[in-house]
């Protein structure tokens, strides 16, 4: 697509979005977005350094006792110790770091998840595939250290695209049980035409990377939940944050009046992710009748039925970043 044509299309889409911004919900969402941007700017320096070294799997197990746990955490641990202990990896977006997940991480920990881990990749990353390789090493390292064969991943913006590439194109579905994406441009974003970088070109609609992700993914075992917003100013048009792929079991969740950066702490996101990770069986099916099935997205065609699982590969030693 010609850049000038893409920019004109982006301008038209932006004008159509002004009606959303001007609504009461849109104004509240814009105010929340600005407030979070200010808070995140203050927190950003704290997230530059990587997370402290994690304890070994044995030490983690020894810490899994009911003593001194608040009622919510005790309830999850008693209900499903596997769900409570399965590692959750949080992967940030472009030119960001783990500080963007400060509130989401604390919220998940308060709900009883014992291993919520954040990771950084270089803010100067210029290739989705390179970032996916780094994610692969961290996942393998996490599985080795914790003793769990599978993990959950939450990816914000570019982080969701990186995680999807790892799952769909690098065999990561053997390790990632569920991938939740927040405002990730699964089919590209016209806003990427505003930047002349290699990474931005990969995020444009119709790019080589986007065409690769649109290709067949038969047998993919990871379950996807994709949150998208009608107030997202970086994914243009906003529906490109949905994941519609015939071979992937995905559910798309529309959040109205939530900005791109605000997705990481939106209470609806926290509630949905908490319920999802607490009530999924190993094959991705729901265990509790009151929890929405992945393929039951109201108003959205259901994803293809769950495919039979293949045997997971043996746990391999990871390579630190």
TABELRA-V646515 format. One line per field, one symbol per residue. ss: DSSP state (H for helix, E for strand, L for the rest). phi: phi as a letter, one per 40 degrees, with the letter a starting at -180 (. if undefined). burial: + if it has 9 or more other C-alpha atoms within 8 Angstrom, else -. A space follows every 50 residues. Layout:
ss: ???
phi: ???
burial: ???
This chain:
ss: LLHHHHHHHHHHHHHHHHHHHHLHHHHHHHHHHHHHHHHHHHHHHHHLLL LLLLLLHHHHHHHLLLLLLLHHHHHHHHHLHHHHHLLEEEELLLLLLHHH HHHHHHHHHHLLLLLEEEELLLLLLLLHHHHHHHHHHHHHHHHHHHLLLL EEEEEELHHHHHHHHHHHHLLHHHLEEEEEEELLLLLLLHHHHHLLLHHH HHLLLLLHHHHHHLLLLLLLLLEEEEEEELLLLLLLLHHHHLLLLLLLEE EEEEELLLLLHHHHLLHHHHHHHHHHHHLELLLLLELLLLLLLLLLLLLL LLLLLLLLLLLLLLLLLLLLL
phi: .cdccccccccccccccccccccdcccccccccccccccccccddccccc ccdcccdcccccccbccgccdccccccccacccccdcbbbbcbcfbaccc bdccccccccchccbbbbabbdcbdbaccccccccdccccccccccgccb bbbbbbfddcccccccccbbgcccbccbbbbbgcccbgbcccccbccccc ccccdgcdcccccccdacgccccbbbcbbcbccbbbccccccbbbcbbcb bbbcbcgbccccccbccccdccccccccbbcccgcccbcccccdcbccgb dcccdccdcccccccbccbcc
burial: -----++-++--++--+--++---++++++-++--++--+--++--++-- ------+--+-----------++++++--++-+++++++++++--+++++ +-+++-++++++++++++++----+-+++-++++++++++++++++-+-+ +++++++++++++++++++--++++++++++++++++++++++-----++ +++++-+--++-+---+--+++++++++++++--+++++++++---++++ +++-++++++-+++++--++--++++++++---+++----+--++++--- --++-------------+---
